[in-house]
């Protein structure tokens, strides 16, 4: 039998008030307590207008404090409220399960203890990115990596598709104790990417707008200029394709096809 308390993790979307789903808003309004990890004061005030029983988890962050410790403290606070029998909502910026681990940690812990705990989808930064930059990932393919994850693992990108590097402002930062990287780390990022892309290849820094009256940030510049570009915690780096996607005759043969079936000549 499930216990009395429950947890629902929701996403508030990227643009204030306009991108939360109806079902998430319903859970938000009827919760006994709402915990939030939100980007600004206005977002928090809007949440309070829907449910005054709101408590921000942002004060648990601290410069020089490991984010691993912070995330554990956040998880424990949320879980303790559920254990007290409360209907808890954890409201997270964007999608509650994209670059946000606290919801996953709390759901895992609570389910083991017999509580109802679930996550609802939300509008994420990548959904905004595709709309604002105007490309369909289904046309060219799209690779998504957290920037340091991509860099530290020496991954080889498919240069015929889009490469999206999230949290580029933390590229090469491994301590989890600070919220920005160094110019040296960005120079190292350029050196690694230069193995696959020329220095004059155009890249994009994208930031989704918080408010409906704002415009997205879409800055285009050559790869070599990255260390000089001003970055924020919400900055995302997009690297457009360098080459066209090519058909593979070997792969097509598995389907009984030839490149000429697509109106192309074999190379």
N, C-alpha and C positions, 0 to 999 in steps of 0.2 A: 504494500500500500504506500502511495506517495505521501510525503509529509505535508504539513500545512503551507509552509512558505514556498515561494516560487521565484524564479528569475527569468526575465525576458530581456535579451540584449537587442537593442534597436539602433538603427542609424538615422541621424537627423538630416542626412544629405549634405551637400556642399554649400549650396546657396541658402541663406537663412530663411527658414519658415516655408519655403516653396517646394522643397524636395523630399519632405518626409512623407511616407506612405500613410494612407488612411488607417490601416490596421496598427501601424506603429504609433500613430498619434493617439489611437484609442487606448492602447496599453499605457502610454505615457500619462494620460489624463486620469486613469483609474488606479494607478499604482499607489501603494502605501508610502513608498519612498522612492525617489529617483536619484541615482548617482550619475554624474556626468563627467566625461572627459571631452571638453569642448574648446574651440579655438579662441574665443573672445568673450568679453563681457556681454555683448548684445545677444549672443547665442544663449548664454546662461539666463539672461533676463527673459528671453522669449520662452524658454523651458519653464521658468518660474511662473509665467503667466498662464501656462497650461496646468501646472501642478506646483503649488507653493512648497511642497515637501521635497525640495531639491537640495542636494549637497554636492558641491564640486569636489572632484578628486585631484584637481590640478595642484593644490598646495602640497601634495605628497612628492612632487618633482623637486629636484634641487640640483643646482650646479655643483659638480664634484661628487654627487651621489649616484651610485650605480642605478641605472634604470631597471636592472633585474630586481633589485631590492624594492624599488618603487612599485613595479608591477605586482610583486608578491603582496605588498601592503594593500594595494588597491583591491586585489583579489580577495584578501582576507576580510576587508571591510564589507565588501559586497556580500560575501558568503555568510558572514556573521549576521547580517540583517535578515537573510533568508532563514537562517537557523532560528532566528527569533520569531519566526512565523509570519513575516511580512511578505507582501507581494512587491517584489523589487523590480525596477526597470534600470538597466544600465544603458544610458544614452551616449552614443559615441558619434563623433564627427564622421560624415561620409557613410560608408558601409561598416557595420560593426565588426566584420571579420576580415577586413583588408588593412594590413599594416596596423593591426590592433590585436594584441594577444590576451588582454585581460578577460575579455568575454569568453574566449576559449578555455582559459585556465579555470574560471569560475564555473562554467558549465560542466567541465570534466569533474571538478571536485564535488559539486552538488549532486550530480547524477549518481556518483558512487555512493552517496549518502541517502539516496532515495528521494531526492527532491525533483520537482519539475523544473527543468532549466532548458531554455531554447534560444535560438538566434533567429531574428527576422532580417531579410535583405534590405539594403538601402541603396540610395544613389551614391555612387563612388566617384572618385576623381577621374578614373579612367573613362567612365561614361561621359563625363563632362569634356574630357580631353578629345574623344573621338568626335563629339559634336562641334567643339570650338575649332579644332584643327582641320576638320572636314575630310577625314579619311576613314574608310571601312576596313577594319583589320581582316575581314574575310577576303579582301581583294589581294593583299600582298602577304598576309601572315603578320604576326606580331609577337615579339618576345618581351616578356616583362620580368625584370629582376630588381630587387633592392640593389642599389648601386654597389655597396661594399661586398655584398654576396657575389655579384658578378665579377668584381675586380679581384677579390681574394682567391677565388676558385679558378682563375685563369680560363674562364669559359670562352669558347670561340663562337662569336655571333654568326648568324646567317645574314650576310650583308645584302641579300635580296629581299629582306623584309624589314619592317620597322623594329627598332630596338628602343625600349622604354626603360630608363633607369630611374627608379623612384628614390626619393630621399638623397638626391645628388648633393645636397648641402652637407651631408654626413659622409660623403665618399672617403673611404680610407680611415674613418674614425672607428677605432676598435674598443675603446675603454668603456663606452656607454655612460660616461660621466660628464659629457659636454654635449652641446646642441649645435655645434658647427665644426666644420673641418678646417684644415689649414690650406694655405696657398700651395705649399709643397705637396700635399695630398692631391690637390686638383691638377698640379703639373704631372704627377705620377699617373693620374687618371688619363690625361691626354696621351702620355707615352704608351700606355697600354692600348688605348683605343686606336692609336696611330698604327698599330700592327695590322689593323683591318680597314681603317678608313684614312684617306689622305687628310693632311692638316687643314686643307681649305674646304673640306666637306662641310656643308651647312648642317648645323644642329639647331635644336630649338629648346629654349627654357619656357616651360608652361606653368602657369598658376591659375587655377579656377577661381572665379570671383566668389566672395562671401555674400555680397549683397546684390539684389536684382539690378540696382542702378550702376554697378561696377562692370567694367569690361575685363575679360581675361587677359592675363599677361602672356604674350606670344612674342618672345624675342628670338630672332634668327641671327646667327653669327657663325663664323668658321670655327671648327673644332679647336684650333690652336688658341682661340681667345678665351676659352673656358676659365682659366685661373683668374682672369680679370673681371669676370661677370659677377654682379651682386646676386647672391643666392639667399633664399629664405627656407625655413623648414618645410614649407609647402611646395617648393620648387621641384619640378620633374623635368628630366632631360629626355628629349625625344630625338632619336637619330633616324632620319628617313633612309630608305633603301639606297644603296650605292649602285647596285646592278639589278637588272630584271631577274625575276624568277625564271629558271630554265626548266623545261621538261626533261625528264630522264628517259631515254629510250629503254634502258634496262628495266626500269620500273614499269613502263608502259607495256612491255612484253608480258608481264605477269597478268595483264588484263586483255591480252590479245590485240593490243593497239600499237600504232606507230606514230611517230611525231608528225608525219605527213597527214594523219587523220585530223590534226588540229590546224592544218594549213601552214605548217612550218616545215622548213627543210632541216634535215639532219646535219649536224656540224661534224 
